[in-house]
Amino acid sequence: MLKTWYYFLLCWLSLQLEANPGLKVRMTQKGLDYGRRVGMELLKQAVLKETFPSWSGQESFVIVKVNYVISGVKISAVDFPETSASFIPSTGIRLSVAQASATIHADWKMNTWLLKDQGGITVSISGLFLAVVFKVSRDSTGHLSMLLHNCQLSINSVKFKLNGGSSWIYNFLSGHLEKPVRTQLDKNLCLHIKYKIQIVDAQLRKYKVLSQIDAFAQIDYSLVSSPAVFESHINLDLKGTVYPVGNHTDPPFVPAPFALPNQYDSMIYLGVSSYFLKSASLAYYRAGAFNIIISKELGTAFYLNTALLKHLVPEIAQSYIRAYPVLLKLKATSPPAVTLNVDRCILGITGTVEVYAVLPNSTTHYIFAGNVTASTRANWTITKQKLIISLLLKRLQFSLLPSTHGSSEQMLLMKNFLSHTLRSAVIPVINDKLGKGLPLPNLSHTTLTGPVIKMNEGHLVISTDVHYKHEKEGDEDLHSHT
């Protein structure tokens, strides 16, 4: 019995590990190169603001032991003339810097049993080479994790210029400080990089993988597997499930496998599966977003009242001599069906419509009801980092419930009436709700530039470049949902 449960557990775990994603994200070499350029500029700014700890040591000068302290270390200039970034298959990303230079200012103090002295120092470092490999993976909570995998450092030249102090002290420092400075750089620079990467990793673990769309739904952006790193790109497989707010029950269907195209002209490729869209449809249905009440003017065409409806349903004329306002209650009876084909996305909506008269005392009186099946075409756009869906009514079928009778001519009139109602009042209401958009995975201070949407069988692909704006450019933080 124990072996059976053990086997079942292994099978279940293997299925979880092999779960297909609802969303796929690919960064290409073009995207990595852009990230490197932005990253190096940010690194320059960070280095110039960085403060470094003091250090002390002891050196022998002839027969005198000299104790020294270097403090107030600050980098005043830095240059990275040669940089490169590449993907390391099955590992992560390699960043290298060659022929880098830096100018460092600091204060020095020294003392012997004979005297004490102090002054300023300028250190010029040139020919610095640094190669860092970051390992990317998935942690147990579905967050992206980044750790320092390897760090190599070499320095060609370290030169000193001192201000203040006696001449013999100047000669001592010039001849003896290069070694401890190199030692400190060799010892601490990679450790400092490791510490900074740990900070980044901690921030990634705080990334909210559950993103709020609106009052109705949330998206789960957690990783379903570790990033797949290849020589030309890196792939991230995201769960891509949309849930009603407060209800994280998985849909009764699973994602089908799909692949991103073998294209690398854009920085980022985002694959959106039909599973993602179907889970969104189900989530909004469960949240009641498709239940709509129409009780106001339908544009300028006509005002909805019992006088208008009596031509469609004659029984109304017998019950309502006066013209009373009419209330329509539309309710989806199942989640809208999503069909994603090449260059076309169709949403099929099935529901009921109930018609009520609004009496002078504000109470409602049931008039009749019917079944509605509508076929709508979904158009896709991207605005402000969000995938926007807008619906266009294509076909409509209507049938009265058995308790209500009508001729074929009346049925045609009713169908035309409901078609107009859907086009002029219901679809705009739905589009207004959908207009808030589905937030796409993104990084802080980045915007998508020139996104192109291509629909395929069972999924759509968004190819796009990205643009980073510094905070000083006035760009707001686009990481608000993370």
C-alpha positions as CSV (number, residue, x, y, z in Angstrom):
1,M,0.0,0.0,0.0
2,L,2.8,2.4,0.9
3,K,4.6,1.7,-2.4
4,T,1.3,2.5,-4.3
5,W,1.0,5.8,-2.6
6,Y,4.7,6.5,-3.2
7,Y,4.3,5.8,-6.9
8,F,1.1,7.9,-7.0
9,L,3.0,10.8,-5.4
10,L,5.9,10.6,-7.9
11,C,3.5,10.5,-10.8
12,W,1.6,13.5,-9.4
13,L,4.8,15.5,-8.9
14,S,6.0,14.7,-12.4
15,L,2.7,16.0,-13.8
16,Q,3.1,19.2,-11.8
17,L,6.7,19.7,-13.1
18,E,5.6,19.1,-16.7
19,A,2.6,21.4,-16.5
20,N,2.1,23.4,-19.6
21,P,2.2,27.2,-19.2
22,G,-0.6,29.6,-20.0
23,L,1.9,32.3,-20.9
24,K,5.4,32.2,-22.3
25,V,8.0,35.0,-22.3
26,R,11.1,35.0,-24.4
27,M,14.0,37.4,-24.2
28,T,16.3,37.4,-27.2
29,Q,19.9,38.5,-27.5
30,K,18.6,41.9,-28.8
31,G,16.7,42.3,-25.5
32,L,19.7,41.2,-23.5
33,D,22.0,43.7,-25.3
34,Y,19.5,46.5,-24.6
35,G,19.3,45.4,-21.0
36,R,23.1,45.4,-20.8
37,R,23.3,49.0,-22.1
38,V,20.6,50.2,-19.6
39,G,22.2,48.2,-16.8
40,M,25.7,49.5,-17.3
41,E,24.3,53.1,-17.3
42,L,22.5,52.4,-14.1
43,L,25.6,50.7,-12.7
44,K,27.6,53.8,-13.4
45,Q,25.1,56.0,-11.5
46,A,25.0,53.5,-8.6
47,V,28.8,53.3,-8.4
48,L,29.2,57.0,-8.2
49,K,26.7,57.1,-5.3
50,E,28.2,54.1,-3.5
51,T,30.1,54.4,-0.2
52,F,32.8,51.9,0.7
53,P,34.1,50.8,4.1
54,S,37.4,51.9,5.5
55,W,40.3,49.5,5.8
56,S,43.5,49.5,7.8
57,G,46.8,47.7,7.6
58,Q,50.4,47.6,8.6
59,E,53.5,47.8,6.4
60,S,57.3,47.8,7.2
61,F,59.4,50.7,5.9
62,V,63.1,50.1,6.5
63,I,63.0,49.3,10.3
64,V,59.8,51.2,11.0
65,K,56.4,49.5,11.2
66,V,53.7,51.9,9.8
67,N,50.0,51.6,10.6
68,Y,47.7,53.2,8.1
69,V,43.9,53.7,7.6
70,I,42.2,54.5,4.3
71,S,38.8,56.0,4.8
72,G,36.1,58.1,3.0
73,V,36.5,56.0,-0.1
74,K,34.4,57.3,-3.0
75,I,34.5,56.7,-6.7
76,S,34.5,60.0,-8.6
77,A,34.7,58.7,-12.2
78,V,34.1,55.4,-13.9
79,D,34.2,54.2,-17.5
80,F,33.1,50.9,-19.1
81,P,34.3,51.1,-22.7
82,E,33.9,47.4,-23.5
83,T,31.0,45.4,-22.2
84,S,29.2,42.3,-23.5
85,A,26.4,40.0,-22.3
86,S,25.5,36.5,-23.4
87,F,23.4,33.6,-22.5
88,I,25.0,30.6,-20.9
89,P,22.9,27.5,-21.9
90,S,21.3,25.7,-18.9
91,T,22.8,28.3,-16.5
92,G,22.0,31.9,-16.9
93,I,23.6,35.1,-18.1
94,R,27.3,36.2,-18.4
95,L,28.2,39.9,-18.2
96,S,31.8,41.0,-18.9
97,V,33.5,44.3,-18.7
98,A,36.9,45.0,-20.2
99,Q,39.3,47.9,-20.1
100,A,37.3,49.6,-17.4
101,S,38.8,52.5,-15.5
102,A,37.9,54.3,-12.3
103,T,39.2,57.2,-10.3
104,I,38.9,56.9,-6.5
105,H,39.3,59.6,-3.8
106,A,40.0,58.8,-0.2
107,D,41.6,60.0,3.0
108,W,44.6,58.4,4.6
109,K,46.1,58.4,8.1
110,M,49.2,56.8,9.3
111,N,51.3,56.6,12.4
112,T,54.5,55.1,13.7
113,W,56.2,55.3,17.0
114,L,57.9,58.4,15.7
115,L,55.1,60.4,14.1
116,K,51.6,60.7,12.8
117,D,50.4,62.2,9.5
118,Q,47.4,62.4,7.2
119,G,46.2,63.6,3.8
120,G,44.2,62.9,0.7
121,I,44.8,60.3,-2.0
122,T,43.7,59.8,-5.6
123,V,43.8,56.2,-7.0
124,S,43.6,55.7,-10.7
125,I,42.7,52.2,-11.8
126,S,42.9,51.1,-15.4
127,G,42.7,47.9,-17.4
128,L,40.1,46.3,-15.1
129,F,38.5,43.1,-16.4
130,L,35.4,41.7,-14.8
131,A,33.4,38.6,-15.8
132,V,30.3,37.7,-13.9
133,V,27.9,34.8,-14.4
134,F,24.4,35.0,-12.9
135,K,22.5,31.7,-12.5
136,V,18.7,32.0,-12.9
137,S,16.2,29.5,-11.6
138,R,12.8,29.1,-10.1
139,D,12.3,28.9,-6.3
140,S,9.7,26.8,-4.6
141,T,7.1,29.6,-4.6
142,G,7.3,30.1,-8.4
143,H,9.4,33.3,-8.2
144,L,12.4,34.0,-10.4
145,S,15.6,33.5,-8.5
146,M,19.1,35.0,-9.4
147,L,22.4,34.0,-7.7
148,L,26.0,34.7,-8.4
149,H,27.5,31.7,-10.1
150,N,31.0,32.8,-10.9
151,C,33.1,36.0,-10.7
152,Q,36.5,36.8,-12.2
153,L,38.5,39.9,-11.8
154,S,41.9,41.2,-12.9
155,I,43.5,44.7,-12.8
156,N,46.3,46.0,-15.0
157,S,47.3,49.2,-13.3
158,V,46.9,51.0,-10.0
159,K,48.4,54.4,-9.6
160,F,48.4,56.8,-6.7
161,K,48.6,60.6,-6.2
162,L,48.8,61.9,-2.6
163,N,48.1,65.3,-1.2
164,G,49.6,66.3,2.1
165,G,52.1,64.5,4.3
166,S,55.9,64.4,4.4
167,S,57.9,63.5,1.4
168,W,59.2,60.2,2.9
169,I,55.6,59.3,3.7
170,Y,54.6,60.0,0.2
171,N,57.3,57.7,-1.1
172,F,56.2,55.0,1.4
173,L,52.6,55.1,0.4
174,S,53.3,55.2,-3.3
175,G,55.5,52.2,-3.1
176,H,53.5,50.1,-0.6
177,L,49.8,50.9,-1.0
178,E,49.3,49.3,-4.5
179,K,49.5,45.8,-3.0
180,P,46.8,46.3,-0.3
181,V,44.6,48.2,-2.8
182,R,44.8,45.3,-5.2
183,T,44.2,42.9,-2.4
184,Q,41.1,44.7,-1.2
185,L,39.7,44.9,-4.7
186,D,40.4,41.2,-5.4
187,K,38.9,40.3,-2.1
188,N,35.9,42.5,-1.9
189,L,34.7,43.4,-5.4
190,C,33.2,40.0,-6.2
191,L,31.9,39.8,-2.6
192,H,30.2,43.2,-3.1
193,I,28.7,42.0,-6.4
194,K,27.5,38.8,-4.7
195,Y,25.8,40.9,-2.0
196,K,24.1,43.1,-4.5
197,I,22.8,40.1,-6.4
198,Q,21.5,38.7,-3.2
199,I,19.6,42.0,-2.7
200,V,18.2,41.6,-6.3
201,D,17.2,38.0,-5.6
202,A,15.4,39.1,-2.4
203,Q,13.5,41.7,-4.4
204,L,12.5,39.1,-7.0
205,R,11.1,36.9,-4.2
206,K,8.9,39.8,-3.1
207,Y,7.6,40.2,-6.6
208,K,3.8,39.7,-6.4
209,V,3.1,36.9,-8.9
210,L,-0.6,37.4,-8.3
211,S,-1.6,40.5,-10.3
212,Q,-4.8,42.4,-9.7
213,I,-6.6,43.2,-13.0
214,D,-9.7,44.9,-11.6
215,A,-12.4,44.3,-9.0
216,F,-13.3,41.0,-10.7
217,A,-10.1,39.1,-11.5
218,Q,-6.5,38.4,-10.8
219,I,-3.7,36.8,-12.9
220,D,-1.2,34.2,-11.6
221,Y,2.2,35.0,-13.1
222,S,4.2,32.4,-11.1
223,L,6.8,30.3,-13.0
224,V,5.8,26.7,-13.6
225,S,9.3,25.6,-14.3
226,S,12.9,27.0,-14.1
227,P,13.9,29.3,-16.9
228,A,15.2,27.5,-20.0
229,V,18.4,29.2,-21.1
230,F,19.7,28.7,-24.7
231,E,22.6,30.3,-26.6
232,S,20.3,32.8,-28.4
233,H,17.5,33.4,-25.8
234,I,15.9,32.6,-22.5
235,N,12.3,31.3,-22.0
236,L,10.1,31.8,-19.0
237,D,7.0,29.6,-18.7
238,L,4.3,31.3,-16.5
239,K,1.2,29.8,-15.1
240,G,-1.0,32.4,-16.8
241,T,-4.2,31.5,-15.0
242,V,-6.9,34.1,-14.3
243,Y,-8.9,33.7,-11.1
244,P,-11.9,35.5,-9.7
245,V,-10.8,37.7,-6.8
246,G,-10.7,35.7,-3.6
247,N,-11.2,32.3,-5.4
248,H,-8.1,30.5,-6.6
249,T,-9.8,27.3,-7.7
250,D,-8.1,26.1,-10.9
251,P,-10.3,25.9,-14.1
252,P,-11.7,22.4,-15.0
253,F,-9.3,22.4,-18.1
254,V,-5.6,22.5,-18.6
255,P,-3.3,24.4,-20.9
256,A,-2.4,22.8,-24.2
257,P,1.3,22.9,-25.3
258,F,2.3,25.7,-27.7
259,A,5.5,27.1,-29.0
260,L,6.9,30.6,-29.7
261,P,8.1,31.2,-33.2
262,N,11.7,30.8,-34.1
263,Q,12.1,34.6,-34.5
264,Y,14.6,36.8,-32.8
265,D,14.2,40.3,-34.4
266,S,12.3,41.7,-31.4
267,M,13.6,42.0,-27.8
268,I,10.7,40.2,-26.2
269,Y,8.2,37.6,-27.4
270,L,5.1,36.9,-25.3
271,G,2.9,33.9,-26.0
272,V,-0.7,34.1,-24.8
273,S,-2.5,30.7,-24.9
274,S,-6.2,30.2,-25.4
275,Y,-6.1,28.6,-21.9
276,F,-5.2,32.1,-20.5
277,L,-8.2,33.6,-22.4
278,K,-10.6,30.8,-21.3
279,S,-9.5,31.1,-17.7
280,A,-10.2,34.8,-17.9
281,S,-13.6,34.2,-19.4
282,L,-14.4,31.7,-16.6
283,A,-13.1,34.0,-13.9
284,Y,-15.2,37.0,-15.1
285,Y,-18.2,34.6,-15.5
286,R,-17.8,33.3,-11.9
287,A,-17.4,36.9,-10.7
288,G,-20.7,37.9,-12.4
289,A,-19.1,40.4,-14.7
290,F,-21.3,39.3,-17.6
291,N,-24.5,40.0,-15.7
292,I,-25.7,43.4,-16.9
293,I,-28.7,45.5,-16.2
294,I,-29.9,48.0,-18.9
295,S,-32.2,50.7,-17.6
296,K,-31.5,53.9,-19.5
297,E,-31.7,55.3,-23.0
298,L,-30.2,53.2,-25.7
299,G,-28.4,56.1,-27.4
300,T,-30.6,58.5,-29.4
301,A,-32.5,55.9,-31.4
302,F,-35.3,55.2,-28.9
303,Y,-36.3,55.2,-25.3
304,L,-36.9,51.7,-23.9
305,N,-40.5,51.5,-22.5
306,T,-43.6,49.3,-22.5
307,A,-45.1,51.3,-25.4
308,L,-42.2,50.3,-27.6
309,L,-42.3,46.6,-26.5
310,K,-46.1,46.1,-27.1
311,H,-45.4,46.0,-30.8
312,L,-43.1,43.1,-30.2
313,V,-45.1,41.2,-27.5
314,P,-48.9,42.0,-27.9
315,E,-49.7,40.8,-24.4
316,I,-48.0,43.9,-23.1
317,A,-50.7,46.2,-24.5
318,Q,-53.3,44.4,-22.4
319,S,-51.3,44.8,-19.2
320,Y,-49.8,48.3,-19.5
321,I,-52.0,51.0,-20.9
322,R,-49.5,53.7,-19.8
323,A,-46.0,53.7,-21.0
324,Y,-43.6,52.5,-18.2
325,P,-39.8,52.4,-18.3
326,V,-38.4,49.0,-19.0
327,L,-35.5,47.2,-17.3
328,L,-33.5,44.5,-19.1
329,K,-31.5,41.9,-17.1
330,L,-29.0,40.0,-19.1
331,K,-27.3,37.1,-17.5
332,A,-24.6,34.8,-19.0
333,T,-25.6,31.1,-18.4
334,S,-22.1,29.8,-19.1
335,P,-18.6,31.3,-19.5
336,P,-18.2,32.9,-23.0
337,A,-16.6,30.3,-25.3
338,V,-13.2,31.4,-26.7
339,T,-12.1,30.2,-30.1
340,L,-8.7,31.4,-31.3
341,N,-7.8,30.8,-34.9
342,V,-5.3,32.3,-37.3
343,D,-6.1,36.0,-37.6
344,R,-9.4,35.6,-35.8
345,C,-10.7,35.3,-32.2
346,I,-14.4,34.6,-31.5
347,L,-16.2,34.8,-28.2
348,G,-19.6,33.0,-28.1
349,I,-21.9,34.3,-25.4
350,T,-24.9,32.3,-24.2
351,G,-27.4,33.7,-21.8
352,T,-30.9,34.8,-20.9
353,V,-32.7,38.2,-21.0
354,E,-35.4,39.1,-18.6
355,V,-37.6,42.1,-19.3
356,Y,-39.3,44.0,-16.4
357,A,-41.6,47.1,-16.3
358,V,-40.6,49.7,-13.8
359,L,-43.7,50.9,-12.0
360,P,-44.2,54.4,-10.4
361,N,-43.4,53.1,-6.9
362,S,-40.0,51.9,-8.3
363,T,-41.0,48.2,-8.0
364,T,-40.5,46.0,-11.1
365,H,-43.0,43.7,-12.8
366,Y,-41.9,40.7,-14.9
367,I,-43.0,40.9,-18.5
368,F,-41.2,38.1,-20.4
369,A,-37.9,36.3,-20.9
370,G,-35.9,34.7,-23.6
371,N,-32.7,32.9,-24.5
372,V,-29.9,34.7,-26.3
373,T,-26.8,33.3,-28.1
374,A,-24.4,35.9,-29.5
375,S,-21.2,35.5,-31.5
376,T,-18.7,38.3,-31.1
377,R,-15.4,39.0,-32.7
378,A,-12.6,40.0,-30.4
379,N,-10.2,42.7,-31.5
380,W,-6.8,43.0,-29.7
381,T,-4.7,46.1,-29.0
382,I,-2.0,46.9,-26.5
383,T,-2.1,50.1,-24.5
384,K,-0.1,51.1,-21.4
385,Q,1.4,47.6,-20.9
386,K,-2.1,46.0,-21.1
387,L,-3.7,43.6,-23.5
388,I,-7.0,45.3,-24.4
389,I,-10.0,43.3,-25.8
390,S,-12.9,44.9,-27.5
391,L,-15.9,42.9,-28.8
392,L,-17.9,43.4,-32.0
393,L,-21.3,41.7,-32.4
394,K,-21.4,39.4,-35.4
395,R,-24.5,37.1,-35.0
396,L,-27.4,36.8,-32.7
397,Q,-30.0,34.1,-32.0
398,F,-33.0,34.7,-29.8
399,S,-35.9,32.5,-28.6
400,L,-38.7,33.3,-26.2
401,L,-39.2,31.1,-23.3
402,P,-42.1,28.6,-23.7
403,S,-44.4,30.8,-21.4
404,T,-44.3,33.6,-23.9
405,H,-45.8,33.2,-27.4
406,G,-45.1,35.2,-30.5
407,S,-45.4,34.9,-34.3
408,S,-42.4,34.6,-36.6
409,E,-42.7,38.3,-37.5
410,Q,-42.7,39.3,-33.9
411,M,-39.7,37.0,-33.2
412,L,-37.8,38.8,-36.0
413,L,-38.7,42.2,-34.6
414,M,-37.6,41.0,-31.1
415,K,-34.3,39.7,-32.6
416,N,-33.7,43.0,-34.3
417,F,-34.5,44.9,-31.2
418,L,-32.2,42.8,-29.0
419,S,-29.5,43.0,-31.7
420,H,-29.7,46.8,-31.5
421,T,-29.8,46.6,-27.7
422,L,-26.6,44.5,-27.6
423,R,-24.8,46.7,-30.1
424,S,-25.8,50.0,-28.5
425,A,-25.9,49.3,-24.8
426,V,-24.7,45.8,-23.8
427,I,-21.5,45.4,-25.8
428,P,-20.3,48.9,-24.9
429,V,-20.8,48.0,-21.2
430,I,-18.8,44.8,-21.6
431,N,-16.1,46.6,-23.6
432,D,-15.9,49.2,-20.8
433,K,-15.2,46.5,-18.3
434,L,-12.7,44.7,-20.6
435,G,-11.1,48.1,-21.5
436,K,-9.2,48.0,-18.2
437,G,-7.1,45.4,-19.9
438,L,-5.1,42.3,-18.9
439,P,-1.8,43.5,-17.5
440,L,1.2,42.0,-19.3
441,P,4.4,40.9,-17.4
442,N,6.7,43.8,-17.3
443,L,9.6,45.4,-15.4
444,S,9.8,48.7,-13.6
445,H,10.1,51.9,-15.7
446,T,9.8,50.0,-19.0
447,T,7.3,50.5,-21.8
448,L,6.6,48.3,-24.8
449,T,7.5,49.9,-28.1
450,G,6.0,48.9,-31.4
451,P,4.2,45.8,-30.2
452,V,2.7,43.6,-32.9
453,I,0.0,41.0,-32.2
454,K,-0.3,37.9,-34.4
455,M,-3.1,35.4,-33.9
456,N,-2.3,31.7,-34.4
457,E,-4.2,28.4,-33.9
458,G,-4.8,28.2,-30.1
459,H,-2.6,31.1,-29.1
460,L,-1.5,34.6,-30.0
461,V,2.1,36.0,-30.0
462,I,3.1,39.6,-29.1
463,S,6.5,40.7,-30.4
464,T,7.8,43.9,-29.1
465,D,10.8,46.0,-28.1
466,V,11.0,47.7,-24.8
467,H,12.2,51.2,-23.7
468,Y,13.5,52.1,-20.2
469,K,13.0,55.5,-18.7
470,H,14.9,56.8,-15.8
471,E,13.0,58.2,-12.9
472,K,14.3,61.7,-13.6
473,E,12.6,61.5,-17.0
474,G,9.3,61.6,-15.1
475,D,8.2,58.1,-16.0
476,E,6.0,56.6,-13.3
477,D,6.7,53.2,-11.8
478,L,5.1,50.6,-14.2
479,H,5.6,47.9,-11.6
480,S,2.5,48.8,-9.7
481,H,0.9,45.4,-9.9
482,T,4.0,43.5,-8.8
